[in-house]
Amino acid sequence: MHHQIPDMNAVVPSHDLLLVTLDTLRFDVAKELAEAGRIPNLAAVLPGGRWEQRHSPGSFTYAAHQAILAGFLPTPASPDGPHPRLFAARFAGSETTEPRTWVFDAPDLPTALAANGYRTVCIGGVGFFNRQGPLGSVLPGLFQEAHWEPEFGVPSPTSFEAQVARAEQVCAEQPPEQPLFLFLNVSALHQPNWFHLPGATREHGDSRASHAAALEYVDRHIGRLFAAMSRQRPCFAIVCSDHGTAYGEDGYTGHRLGHEVVWTVPYAHFTLPAAQEPTTR
């Protein structure tokens, strides 16, 4: 199957842009939950109610996001490439750039969008976005604005609610005439996630079941994010994982390793129509 992409030259700059990375989410868990009706808010926006199976460009957060934020989104898992890309930096000989690709002259997507009039905002999650040292400042430093609080981080059982509240604030402050590119790195799936599973204890530790419970938690609140991002104009949204993680498969635990459960990730892109009712302030 040839993977069709929308004409991104029409999407930019007419749409707000939302990129959500569900940090560490495995494809198999995401697929199971969508099919079982356990993530209704995500399933409602996924094309056909299903995640697309893709391969991550990196096996851990930093590597994957360096690629994703340069336009190298997870690649369709089928071998019938080349797969056209939504966004691409201009370079000679690129086989995944085609007329519908939005081509930019910058080293990364946030810089390129800012040069095209977008307000670019990062709402961080895991440590690579916490700006608490030089390494944790690299990825957020690509954006005009970057937000991170301890409440957004991996140990917080209410991390995603706190991130969504900040996103709502960002959207409420957005000048109506200016498009917004919002990037949100969701930390809730990343270990520790045991506290999302009712009845689990720290001694139990994390499991595939608590990973699934964390995705259900995210699903309960993601509708607010979609509503905030489609308030002013239509929003082109990309929701994907940056990499998966192992829970004992073939003896492996964690990520930054070359196992199928780490490389295989869920992906979707879709358009959220603009809110019908004009908002009053």
N, C-alpha and C positions, 0 to 999 in steps of 0.2 A: 504494500500500500504506500502511495506517495503521501507524505505528510503535508497537508495544506496549512499554510499560515495566512493570517489576515494581512492586508496591505498595511504594514506598520508605518508607512509614510503618510497614511491617512489618519492613523491612530495618534501619532505624534504630530503636532502638539494639541490636538482637539480633545484628547481624553486625559483625565487624571490617570496616573499609573500607580499600581500597588504591587509590590513584590513581597510575598510572605514566605520565609523559609522556616519550615517546621523542623527545627534542628533535631537530627538523629532519627527521624521517623522512618521506619522500615516499610517497604512496599507491601509485603505480605500482610502485615497488621492493618495497614491502611485499607487494603483491598477487602479483607475479611470484614472490617467494621462497616465499610460502605455497603457491602452486600447484605449484611445482617441488619441494616437499618439503625445502626448504633451511632452514626454521625449524620443526622438528618440535615443539619444546616449546611454542612459541606456538600453532602450528596445533592442537595437542591441546586447547587451552582456548578457542580462538575458536569462536563459535557456527557450526556447520556447517563448521568448518575455514577460514572465510573472514573477511577484514576487511570491515567496512562502510565504504563510501565516504562521507566527510563533508566539510564545509567548515569551516575554522578560523575562530574569531572574531577572529583577528589575524594579521598577516603576519610577526611576529617574536616572540621569546620573551616579552618584557615585556608587550606588549599582549595576547597570547594568554592568558598566565597570569593577568593581572588579571581577565580575563573568566572563564576556567575556574574559578578559585578563588572566584568569586562565583556559580558554578552555571551559567554559560553554556558548557556543553561544546560541542565541535564539533557542527554542525547537520547532520542527514541531507541528502545532496546532492540528493535528489529534490524537485521543486517542489510536492509535494502536502501542504504544511503546513496549519495550524500543527503543529509537531512538539512533543509534550509533553516536558517536561524532568524529569529525575530529581530535581533539587534546584532550589529557587527562593527568592530573598528575597521576602518579602511586599511586593507593591506593586500598587496599584489598576490594573485594566485589563490585567493580564498575560494574553496569549492563549496562552501555552505552559505555564500552570499548570493542572493538573487534579487530581482527587481522589487519584491515585496519586503525585503529586509530593510530596516532603518539603519543606514550606514553612517557612522560618525567619525570625526577626526579628533579623537581624544583617547587617552589610554584606558578610560573606563566609562561606564554608562552614567554614573551620577554626574561626573564632570561634563560629559557631553550634553546631558539633559539640562544642566544648569546653564550651559552656553546657549541653549535653545529656549530660555525663558522660564524653565521649571524651577520651583522651590524644591530643593532636595533635602529630605529628612530621614534620618536613621533612628529607629527605636531599637536599641540593642537588647540582647538577652544573655547569651553565654559569655564567658570571660573574654573572648576575642573582641568583644564590643564594649568592654567596661571602662575603657580610657584610663585605667589605673596604672598604666605603664606604657612604655614605647610600643610594645607589640600589640597591646589592647587598644591602641590609638590608630593603627594603620587603617583598618577597614572603616571605622566611623569617620576618620579623617578625609574620606572621599566625598563626604556630604557637607552641604552648607551648614546643616544643623544636626547635632547628634545628641540623643537622650539616653541615659542609662542611670538606673537607681538600683540599690541592692534588692528592692522589691521586685525588679524585673528578672532577677538572676535565678540560677538553677536551684538553690536551696529553698526558694520561696514557694509555698503551696498555692499562692494566689498570684503567681507571676504574670499569667496572661491577662487576668482581669486588670492588673495594674498597667500593663502595656497598652491594652485597649483604651483605658481611660486617658492615657497620655495621647494616644492617636486621636481620640475624639477632641481633645484640647487643641492639637495641631490643626485638625480639620476646621474647627470652629474659628480659628484665627486666620484661616487662609483667605487672602484677598480674592474676591470673586472672579476677577479678570485674569488671575495667574494660575496656570496649571500646577499640580502638585505631584511629585514623585515621592511616595512613602515606601520605605523599606522597613520591614519588621521581622526581626529574628526571634522566633518563639523558642523559649528555653524550657518549656514545661515537659517535653518528651525526654530531654537529656537526663542522665542519671544525676542526682537521685530522683526517682519518680515513684518510689514505693508508696509515698503518702497520698497518691491519687487513688489507690486501690483500697476500697473500704475493708477494714479488718486487718490490713497488712501492718507490719511493724518494721522498725529499723532493722531488727534481727533477721527478718525474712529477707530483707534486701530487695533489690529491683528484680523484675521478671518481665517476660513477654506480656503477662497479664496486666502488670502495673503500667507498662508502656502503652498498652491499649487503653487503660483507664485514663491515662494522661491525655490521649487524643480525644477521648469523650469529653474530658474537661475543656479542652480547647474548643471543641465543637459547640459547647454550650454558650460560649461568649463571642464566637467569631462573627455572628450575625451583626453585632453592634459595630464591628470594624467595617464590614461591607456597607452598612447603612451610612456610616460617617463618610466613607470614601466616595459615595455616589450621590452626595447631597447637592453638589453644585453642577456637576456635569457627568457624562458617562465615564466609567472607570474601567480601564483594561487591567485585569488582575492576573497575576501569575502566583500560584500556590504550589510549592513543591518542598521536598526534603533536600537537604544538602548531602546527606549520606545516611546509611542505616547504622545498625549496631548489632553485635552478636550477644546472645544470651546462652552461651554454651554450645552452639552448633559446631560440630567437629572439634570440640575442645576450645574454641575461641570465645573470648569475652571482650566486649567493647568494640572500638573502631580504630582507624588508622592502621588498617590491615586489609589484605586482599581477599576477602571472602564475599561470596554472592550476596549475603544478607546486608553487607555494607555498601556494595556497589549499586544495588538495585533499589531505586527510589520511586515514590509516587510523584506525579506531576500533573498539573492542569493549568490551562489558561482559558479565560472567558471574559466576557464584557458584562459589567453590571450597569444596567440602564440608569440614567439620571433619575433622581427622586421626582415623582410626579408633582408633588406639592411644593411650591416655593417656600423656603423656610423664612420665618420672620425672626428678627432679633429685637 
